[in-house]
């Protein structure tokens, strides 16, 4: 499952994800259990992208990213991974691994 990690980070780009379920870790775990899955691991990631999403969606009021923004983001991922490994920042997104029971 993939969804924004906190409600205040929902923007024009991510509102459709909110309709899937609440974005809280506990709610996601409950949803997985209720639907026959056993959560194995969950973690936040993509912390440094929060600023970019906020600027693009809230400040610039865009509903999508252009290809140059996507390319710039893709090029910065290796650097962001290293920084996020050193800093315990809350992530923009939550990723969860689950298995069927």
VENRA-V655681 format. One record per pair of residues at least 4 apart in sequence whose ideal C-beta (glycine too) atoms are under 7 Angstrom apart, sorted by the first residue. I is the first residue (numbers start at 1). J is the second residue. D is the distance in Angstrom with one decimal. If there is no record, write none. Layout:
# VENRA-V655681
I_J_D + I_J_D
This chain:
# VENRA-V655681
1_28_6.1 + 1_96_5.2 + 2_93_6.4 + 2_95_6.3 + 3_17_4.7 + 3_20_6.0 + 3_21_6.7 + 3_23_5.0 + 3_94_6.2 + 4_9_5.2 + 4_10_5.6 + 4_14_4.9 + 4_17_5.7 + 4_18_6.9 + 4_23_4.9 + 4_92_6.7 + 4_93_6.3 + 5_9_6.6 + 5_23_6.0 + 5_44_5.4 + 5_90_6.6 + 5_91_5.3 + 5_92_6.1 + 5_93_5.7 + 5_94_4.6 + 6_23_6.3 + 7_23_6.0 + 9_50_6.2 + 9_92_5.8 + 10_14_5.3 + 10_15_5.6 + 10_18_5.5 + 11_53_5.6 + 11_54_6.9 + 11_57_3.3 + 11_58_6.1 + 12_57_4.7 + 12_63_4.6 + 13_53_6.3 + 13_57_5.3 + 13_63_6.8 + 13_64_6.9 + 18_23_6.5 + 21_27_6.1 + 21_28_6.3 + 21_31_5.0 + 22_27_3.9 + 24_28_6.9 + 25_29_6.4 + 25_42_5.8 + 25_94_6.1 + 26_30_6.4 + 27_31_6.3 + 28_32_6.4 + 28_94_6.7 + 28_96_5.9 + 29_33_6.5 + 29_39_4.9 + 30_34_6.1 + 31_35_6.3 + 32_37_4.1 + 32_39_5.1 + 32_96_6.9 + 32_98_4.9 + 33_37_6.7 + 36_100_6.2 + 36_101_5.7 + 37_98_4.0 + 37_99_6.7 + 37_100_6.0 + 37_101_6.9 + 38_98_6.1 + 38_99_5.4 + 38_101_5.2 + 39_96_6.0 + 39_98_4.8 + 40_97_4.7 + 40_98_5.9 + 40_99_5.9 + 41_97_4.6 + 42_94_6.2 + 42_95_7.0 + 42_96_4.2 + 43_95_6.2 + 44_90_5.7 + 44_91_2.8 + 44_93_6.9 + 44_94_5.6 + 45_91_4.6 + 45_93_5.7 + 45_95_6.0 + 46_91_5.3 + 46_92_4.4 + 46_93_4.7 + 47_84_5.4 + 47_89_3.7 + 47_90_6.3 + 47_91_4.7 + 47_92_6.2 + 48_80_4.6 + 48_83_6.2 + 48_84_6.3 + 49_53_5.8 + 49_92_5.2 + 50_54_6.1 + 50_92_4.8 + 51_55_6.2 + 52_56_6.1 + 52_73_6.7 + 53_57_5.8 + 53_92_6.5 + 54_58_5.1 + 54_59_6.9 + 55_59_4.8 + 55_60_6.4 + 56_60_5.5 + 56_62_5.1 + 56_65_6.2 + 56_69_6.9 + 57_62_6.2 + 65_69_4.2 + 65_70_5.4 + 67_71_6.2 + 68_72_6.3 + 69_73_6.3 + 70_74_6.3 + 71_75_6.4 + 72_76_6.4 + 73_77_7.0 + 76_80_5.6 + 77_81_6.2 + 78_82_7.0 + 79_83_6.5 + 80_84_5.9 + 81_85_6.4 + 82_86_6.9 + 83_87_6.1 + 84_89_6.5
